[in-house]
Amino acid sequence: MTTMRSLEEYDISPVTGFLPPEPPLRRLDNPYFLPWETMMDDFNGLLLAGKLREKILKMPLLDYKYLNTIQEYRRAFLILCMLSHSYIWGKHEEASETLPANLAVPWTGIAEELGLCPVVCHAAVVLWNYRLLDSEGPIELANLTTLATYSGSLDESWFYLITTAIESAGSKCPAAILSCVNHVCDGNYEGLRSDLTTIHAALMDINVVLHRMFEKCDPYVFYWKIRPYLAGWENMAEAGLPLGVIYEGVDSLWSAETDEYGDISHLTEEERLLRQYRRYAGGSAAQSSLIAAFDVAFGVQHHPVGEKSSSTSLPPIINNNNNNNSTPYSPVDKNDRYRHLPLTRPADELDHSGTSSGATTPLPPYKRTNRNAFLRAMRKYMPAPHRQYLEDLETASNIRPFMMHLEALFHSGEITDEECELVELYNECLHQLKLFRDKHVQIVSLYIVNQARKGPNISHGGFAMEKKADIPQPSSSTGSDNGKPAPKKTLHNMLYPQTALETHPGIRDGSPSAKISSLFPQLGLAKHVDPKSGVVRGTGGTNVMPFLKQSRDETAEMKIALEKVQQLAQETLEETKSWTDMLLRR
């Protein structure tokens, strides 16, 4: 069993939890980074005016190693998330397949320092993107505003701040979970009861905060104006990014610090270009270490969408292995693209002979609970220390095995009132986590599914640029040109086509991916997306409703059969009374 370290070693605060112990930096003070901060000063205006890309291309390539503190690295990461995603998706512009080196190089380096992927993520827009209106006040909605948004809208700020407030409401839980693990080992029932009570109260507060999403974030604005910028470039062929995005200057010809040139000098120009492509998922609530910690701590088992564990029970307390037996209870979701994870670097899909290796991303060696590939994939988008906390907790958590041990005592009639109370508290925590997922399903239904079905108020959803060309129209009788323009032909480039609403842009003629596709047909880039598939994607890219509903049901299934426990306790009490009465009568 893994021994958990102190919270501080996981970059977790006993006071603020996964949020930083001090509010994020509002600005990089080093004048060297003034070009970045100047871009942020005019960020929303440049994007609205359609001049952001032009301005970014004039920026110098800055050396990120002049950043000194973790706070500076986080601020820089947020800045580059805002600039890079806006550069890729634009505003009424076609998606760019290339991220220029002055963004790609420092962003990748900073991401490596933080243990993240160079793409927008929960940590960037939630954990490191707020400031306190009253510097002495608490981290709660009435005292929060954002540092940066893509749209400049209050709705987007509210969306991020709700999640920041959720992280704050659960700030005591990482410490309480760690304490629970220790109390189980020590047999400290009073300490365990106190910590479970703390977690239960926090989950209730989290649910109150989540319900407030409806107050100031409009579903239409969220779906069509905000959400597209949170998209990544994994499996985004529909938006013209079949291979992802070219990170210019990253892993191209050589590295300044490692003599790598000799290893790739034999590659063709196209093979070198292919090495620069990266595929990353977009921002997702599944990247919250707090919610993942609840699942791990309480032993909530997640399975591939469409599969279910054959048993909801874990072995007794001495066994910490995951129960991987599963049986299908419905057809496995063929639209769940995370059943077969694509590699982050498309070049890795080719072996040295240039043929497809069929390789997929190896599954990390998590010991327990998590067999859902999407949730596993989302962990690499969490800060490295937080991810380590979860991985250590996977093998150290003994809360559910202990509860299963108490369940065995129920059936043997050896349970005490104090132990019954612990089981009840455990169930109440799971119930609140299930209510959280209930509310999440409702929000996704209103903010994503309904919006996707209704479509935008304007044909391009406010993002894609319409291209209309007057094409001479042949006469219907002779086939000759009658001089009249053909009907307007409109091309749509939907930034984040959660459903294939109108067209399938696919690979654009003359694009780098078109060249790569012709040279490496084994990559299978030109795949069709069925517009009638009915798939509605979450921000992380998974088929959202089946995934969320199954996650909710898996949470509910972890409850101990408390009604049986209460019935057993009542029967035991009645038997005791009857036995006492019989003795008195004698």
Secondary structure, DSSP 8 states (H G I E B T S, - for coil): ------GGGGT-BTTTBTS-SS---SS--SGGGHHHHHHHHTHHHHHHHT-HHHHHHTS----GGG--SHHHHHHHHHHHHHHHHHHHH-SSS---SEE-HHHHHHHHHHHHHHT--SS--HIIIIITSEEESSTTS-SSGGGEEES--SS--HHHHHHHHHHHHHHHHTTTHHHHHHHHHHHHHHT-HHHHHHHHHHHHHHHHHHHHHHHTHHHH--HHHIIIIIGGGG--SSSBGGGTBTT-EEETTSSSS--SSS--HHHHTTS-HHHHHHHTEE------GGG-HHHHHHHHHHT--B--TTEEES-S----TT-------EEESS---TT-GGGS---SSGGGGB-TTSSB-----------SSB--HHHHHHGGGS-HHHHHHHHHHHHH--HHHHHHHHHHHHHHT---HHHHHHHHHHHHHHHHHHHHHHHHHHHHIIIIIHHHHH--SSTTTTTS-------EEE-TTT-SEEEEE---------SS-SS--S----S-TTSHHHHHHHH-GGG-------TTS---B-TTSSBHHHHHHHHHHHHHHTS--HHHHHHHHHHHHHHHHHHHHHHHH-
